[in-house]
C-alpha cells in the first residue's frame, strides 16, 4: 500500500491499479485508495482509485469525482466512477459534460467509441437528464 504514495507516478499508477483490482478489502486498502483519489491531481491513478472505491460503495470519495468531472479533459474512468455512485450531486457536472460533446471527443480521439453511452448511463444513474441533440443520448 505504501507504493501508492510513491514519488514516481508510474509506480503509483501500478500500485493503485494492483490495489484497485483486489477482490478483498480492508480499511487500510480503502484508506490508501482514498488518499490516491484525493491527492493524485485527477490523473490516471486518482481516477482508478476513485473508480475502485465507487465500485465498492465507499461514498467518502464522492467529492473527488465532482472536482475531476468539472474539467473538460476528464478521463473516461472518472465518468465510469460517477456511474457507480448514484448521487444527485453528480448530475450537474455529468450533464455539463454531455452538453459539451465530451463523449464525441473521446470517441474521435480513439480512446474508445463505447464511451458515447457512458455519460448517458452515468447521468441516468444519478437522476439527471441527458441534454437533447447529443450523441451520448
C-alpha positions in Angstrom: 0.0 0.0 0.0 2.9 2.3 0.6 3.8 2.3 -3.1 0.5 4.1 -3.8 2.2 7.2 -2.5 5.5 6.7 -4.2 7.1 9.8 -5.8 7.3 8.1 -9.2 4.0 8.4 -11.0 4.5 5.1 -12.8 5.0 3.2 -9.5 2.0 5.0 -8.0 -0.2 4.1 -11.0 0.8 0.4 -10.9 0.4 0.1 -7.2 -3.0 1.8 -7.3 -4.0 -0.5 -10.2 -3.0 -3.6 -8.2 -4.9 -2.4 -5.1 -8.0 -1.4 -7.1 -8.1 -4.9 -8.7 -8.2 -6.8 -5.4 -11.4 -8.6 -4.6 -10.8 -8.3 -0.9 -10.8 -5.1 1.0 -9.7 -3.7 4.3 -9.7 -0.3 6.0 -6.1 0.1 5.0 -6.8 -0.6 1.3 -9.7 1.7 1.4 -7.7 4.5 3.0 -4.8 4.0 0.6 -7.1 4.3 -2.4 -8.9 7.3 -0.9 -5.5 9.0 -0.4 -4.6 8.4 -4.0 -8.0 9.6 -5.2 -7.7 12.8 -3.3 -4.1 13.5 -4.0 -3.1 12.4 -7.5 -4.2 15.6 -9.3 -7.1 13.9 -11.2 -4.6 11.8 -13.1 -5.0 8.1 -14.0 -4.1 6.8 -10.5 -6.7 9.1 -8.9 -9.4 8.0 -11.4 -8.5 4.3 -10.9 -8.7 4.7 -7.1 -12.0 6.6 -7.2 -13.5 4.0 -9.6 -12.4 1.2 -7.3 -13.9 2.9 -4.2 -17.1 3.7 -6.1 -17.5 0.1 -7.2 -17.2 -0.9 -3.5 -19.8 1.6 -2.5 -17.4 3.9 -0.5 -19.2 7.3 -0.5 -16.3 9.2 1.1 -14.8 9.5 -2.3 -17.8 11.4 -3.7 -16.3 14.9 -3.6 -13.3 13.8 -5.6 -15.1 13.0 -8.9 -17.2 16.1 -8.7 -14.0 18.1 -8.9 -12.5 15.9 -11.6 -15.7 15.9 -13.7 -15.7 19.7 -13.8 -12.7 19.5 -16.2 -13.2 19.4 -20.0 -10.3 16.9 -20.3 -11.7 14.5 -17.8 -10.7 10.8 -18.3 -13.4 8.2 -19.0 -12.5 6.4 -15.8 -14.0 9.3 -13.8 -17.2 9.1 -15.7 -17.4 5.4 -15.0 -16.8 6.0 -11.3 -19.6 8.6 -11.3 -22.0 6.0 -12.8 -21.2 3.7 -9.9 -22.1 6.5 -7.4 -25.8 7.3 -7.8 -25.8 10.6 -6.1 -27.7 13.7 -7.4 -24.6 15.8 -6.5 -23.0 14.4 -9.7 -25.9 15.3 -12.1 -24.9 18.9 -12.9 -21.3 18.0 -13.8 -22.3 15.0 -15.8 -25.0 16.9 -17.6 -22.4 19.6 -18.5 -20.0 17.0 -19.9 -22.8 15.6 -22.0 -23.8 19.0 -23.3 -20.2 19.8 -24.3 -19.9 16.7 -26.5 -17.3 15.1 -24.3 -18.2 11.6 -25.4 -17.9 12.6 -29.0 -14.4 13.9 -28.4 -13.3 10.8 -26.6 -14.6 8.6 -29.4 -12.8 10.8 -32.1 -9.6 10.7 -30.1 -9.5 7.0 -30.3 -9.9 6.5 -26.6 -12.9 4.2 -27.1 -16.1 4.6 -29.0 -18.1 2.7 -26.3 -17.7 5.9 -24.2 -20.5 7.5 -26.1 -23.0 5.6 -23.9 -21.3 6.1 -20.6 -22.3 9.7 -19.9 -25.9 8.9 -20.5 -25.7 5.9 -18.2 -24.0 7.9 -15.5 -26.5 10.7 -15.8 -29.4 8.3 -15.6 -27.8 6.6 -12.5 -27.6 9.9 -10.6 -31.1 11.0 -11.6 -30.2 13.7 -14.1 -31.3 14.3 -17.7 -29.2 13.9 -20.9 -29.2 17.1 -23.0 -31.1 16.6 -26.3 -29.2 16.6 -29.5 -26.0 14.9 -28.2 -24.7 11.6 -29.4 -24.5 10.4 -25.8 -28.3 10.1 -25.8 
